[in-house]
Amino acid sequence: MNDTGFVDNKVVIKFNEYFSLDKIEGEFFSSPPFYPQPKFKISRKKLIVSFKDKLKDSVTYRLEFGNAIADFNEKNVLENFTFIFSTYSQIDTLQISGQVKDAYTYKPSTNVYVMLYDKYYDSVPAVEIPLYISKTDSSGNFIFYNLKSGAYKIFALHDLNKNFIFDKDEKDIAFLDTLIKPYAKLKTTYDTLDSGTVITRLFNDSLFT
């Protein structure tokens, strides 16, 4: 489900059976983030996601639905369903991962937003929504997917009102004083077998009785 050159203000996802949504507002997560959240509508076997924000140019969007989608009859959950699309000619594939820990206790910080910006002034989290976001898990780990190449300033924030802005009532914030530059490292593997070599795999018949 990787679509490029996307310019519409809504996404229509077609399923092969009827389905239901459960707690979609709490389960849904996107990077780049939407504020306010998109509007979700079911039309027979289609899920329509309508965006209230204008889409950013030349980025890849990752829409994560968590465990909100389930088939209508048996309620089997479609776990961690993700839909990816790009507003230009390619799907970005770079990644960044890491861990956030409390500076005083050294314990992992959970449910913390980690935010990337392509603007570098120190007050940027107080005035702008981040270009990309991730969220720490129970071990304080986070990962960004579908990034484009570039240099980013990174912050971590306990975003109490979930508006992706560092407000005056929010005290817990962290940052790196250097920029992060994701890159891809190509690795070449050489075949050391001679041309024409036949590989035979032996099986124990008792395993298949």
C-alpha positions as CSV (number, residue, x, y, z in Angstrom):
1,M,0.0,0.0,0.0
2,N,2.6,2.5,-1.1
3,D,1.2,5.3,-3.3
4,T,3.2,8.1,-4.8
5,G,2.3,11.5,-6.2
6,F,-0.6,11.8,-3.8
7,V,-2.4,15.2,-3.9
8,D,-5.9,14.5,-2.7
9,N,-7.4,15.6,0.7
10,K,-8.5,12.1,1.6
11,V,-7.4,8.5,1.5
12,V,-9.8,5.7,0.6
13,I,-8.8,2.2,1.8
14,K,-10.7,-0.7,0.4
15,F,-11.0,-4.0,2.4
16,N,-12.4,-7.3,1.1
17,E,-15.0,-7.6,3.9
18,Y,-17.0,-5.4,6.2
19,F,-15.2,-4.0,9.2
20,S,-15.6,-1.9,12.3
21,L,-13.5,0.8,14.0
22,D,-12.8,0.8,17.8
23,K,-11.2,3.7,19.6
24,I,-9.7,5.1,16.4
25,E,-9.0,8.5,17.9
26,G,-6.7,6.9,20.5
27,E,-5.2,4.2,18.2
28,F,-4.4,6.3,15.2
29,F,-1.0,7.8,14.8
30,S,0.6,9.5,11.8
31,S,4.0,10.8,10.8
32,P,4.1,13.6,9.7
33,P,1.5,14.4,12.3
34,F,-2.0,15.9,11.6
35,Y,-3.4,18.5,14.0
36,P,-6.3,18.3,14.3
37,Q,-6.7,14.6,13.6
38,P,-8.3,13.4,10.3
39,K,-11.9,12.5,10.1
40,F,-12.7,8.8,9.8
41,K,-15.8,7.4,8.0
42,I,-16.9,3.9,7.0
43,S,-18.7,3.4,3.7
44,R,-19.5,-0.3,3.3
45,K,-16.1,-2.0,2.8
46,K,-14.2,1.3,2.5
47,L,-12.4,3.4,5.1
48,I,-12.3,7.1,4.2
49,V,-9.7,9.2,6.0
50,S,-10.3,12.9,5.3
51,F,-7.5,15.4,6.1
52,K,-8.2,18.8,7.6
53,D,-4.6,19.9,7.2
54,K,-3.0,20.6,3.8
55,L,-0.5,17.8,3.0
56,K,3.2,18.7,3.1
57,D,5.1,18.7,-0.2
58,S,7.7,16.0,-1.0
59,V,7.4,13.8,2.0
60,T,6.2,10.3,2.8
61,Y,3.2,9.9,5.1
62,R,2.8,6.9,7.4
63,L,-0.7,6.3,8.8
64,E,-0.8,3.7,11.6
65,F,-4.1,2.4,12.8
66,G,-2.9,0.3,15.7
67,N,-5.6,-2.2,16.7
68,A,-8.6,-0.1,15.7
69,I,-9.7,-2.1,12.7
70,A,-11.5,-5.4,13.1
71,D,-13.7,-7.5,10.8
72,F,-17.4,-6.8,11.5
73,N,-18.7,-10.3,12.3
74,E,-16.0,-12.1,14.3
75,K,-14.2,-9.0,15.6
76,N,-10.8,-10.3,14.6
77,V,-8.4,-7.4,14.9
78,L,-6.2,-6.3,11.9
79,E,-3.2,-5.7,14.1
80,N,-0.9,-2.7,13.5
81,F,-2.3,-1.9,10.1
82,T,-0.3,0.8,8.3
83,F,-0.9,2.7,5.1
84,I,1.9,4.6,3.4
85,F,1.8,7.3,0.7
86,S,4.0,10.0,-0.7
87,T,3.3,13.5,-2.0
88,Y,6.0,13.2,-4.6
89,S,7.6,10.6,-6.9
90,Q,9.0,8.2,-4.4
91,I,8.5,6.5,-1.0
92,D,11.2,7.5,1.5
93,T,12.8,4.6,3.3
94,L,15.4,5.9,5.8
95,Q,15.0,5.2,9.5
96,I,16.2,6.5,12.9
97,S,15.9,4.7,16.2
98,G,16.9,5.3,19.8
99,Q,15.9,5.4,23.4
100,V,14.7,8.1,25.8
101,K,15.7,7.9,29.5
102,D,14.9,10.1,32.4
103,A,17.9,12.3,33.2
104,Y,17.4,11.9,37.0
105,T,16.4,8.3,37.4
106,Y,18.0,6.8,34.2
107,K,14.8,4.8,33.8
108,P,13.2,4.5,30.3
109,S,10.7,7.3,29.5
110,T,7.4,5.8,28.2
111,N,4.7,7.4,26.0
112,V,7.0,10.3,25.1
113,Y,6.7,12.0,21.7
114,V,10.0,12.2,19.8
115,M,10.0,14.9,17.2
116,L,12.1,15.7,14.2
117,Y,12.4,19.2,12.6
118,D,14.1,20.4,9.5
119,K,14.5,23.9,11.1
120,Y,17.2,24.3,13.6
121,Y,16.5,27.3,15.9
122,D,16.2,26.3,19.6
123,S,12.6,27.5,20.1
124,V,11.2,25.5,17.2
125,P,9.2,23.0,19.3
126,A,7.4,25.9,21.0
127,V,6.2,27.4,17.7
128,E,6.0,24.7,15.0
129,I,4.6,21.2,14.6
130,P,7.4,18.7,13.9
131,L,8.0,17.3,10.4
132,Y,8.1,13.8,11.8
133,I,7.0,12.2,15.1
134,S,7.5,8.9,16.9
135,K,6.5,7.7,20.3
136,T,8.4,5.7,22.9
137,D,7.3,2.2,24.0
138,S,7.3,0.6,27.4
139,S,11.1,0.3,27.2
140,G,11.6,3.9,26.1
141,N,12.5,2.9,22.6
142,F,11.4,4.8,19.5
143,I,11.8,4.4,15.7
144,F,11.1,6.7,12.8
145,Y,10.2,5.1,9.5
146,N,10.0,6.5,6.0
147,L,12.3,9.5,6.4
148,K,13.8,11.4,3.6
149,S,17.5,12.3,3.6
150,G,18.5,15.5,5.3
151,A,19.6,16.9,8.7
152,Y,17.1,17.1,11.6
153,K,17.0,18.6,15.0
154,I,15.5,16.1,17.5
155,F,13.4,16.8,20.7
156,A,11.6,14.5,23.1
157,L,8.5,15.9,24.9
158,H,5.8,14.8,27.3
159,D,3.1,16.4,25.3
160,L,0.2,16.7,27.8
161,N,-2.4,18.1,25.4
162,K,-1.2,16.2,22.3
163,N,-0.9,19.3,20.1
164,F,2.8,18.5,19.2
165,I,3.8,21.9,20.6
166,F,6.0,22.6,23.7
167,D,3.5,24.6,25.8
168,K,4.4,26.7,28.9
169,D,2.7,24.1,31.3
170,E,4.9,21.3,29.9
171,K,8.2,20.9,31.8
172,D,9.7,17.6,30.5
173,I,11.6,18.2,27.3
174,A,14.9,16.8,26.0
175,F,17.1,17.5,22.9
176,L,20.4,16.7,21.2
177,D,22.7,19.6,20.6
178,T,23.8,18.1,17.3
179,L,21.8,17.4,14.1
180,I,20.8,13.9,13.1
181,K,21.5,12.8,9.5
182,P,20.0,9.5,8.5
183,Y,21.7,7.7,5.6
184,A,21.6,4.3,3.9
185,K,24.7,2.1,3.9
186,L,24.8,-0.4,1.0
187,K,26.4,-3.8,1.6
188,T,27.5,-6.1,-1.2
189,T,27.5,-9.9,-0.6
190,Y,29.5,-12.0,-3.0
191,D,28.6,-15.5,-4.0
192,T,31.7,-17.8,-3.3
193,L,30.3,-20.9,-4.9
194,D,31.6,-22.1,-8.3
195,S,29.4,-21.7,-11.3
196,G,27.2,-24.8,-11.8
197,T,27.4,-25.9,-8.1
198,V,24.3,-27.9,-7.1
199,I,23.1,-27.6,-3.5
200,T,21.2,-30.6,-2.1
201,R,19.1,-30.2,1.1
202,L,18.6,-33.4,3.1
203,F,15.4,-33.9,5.1
204,N,14.7,-36.4,7.9
205,D,11.5,-38.2,6.9
206,S,10.5,-38.7,10.5
207,L,9.8,-34.9,10.7
208,F,6.9,-35.2,8.3
209,T,5.1,-38.3,9.7
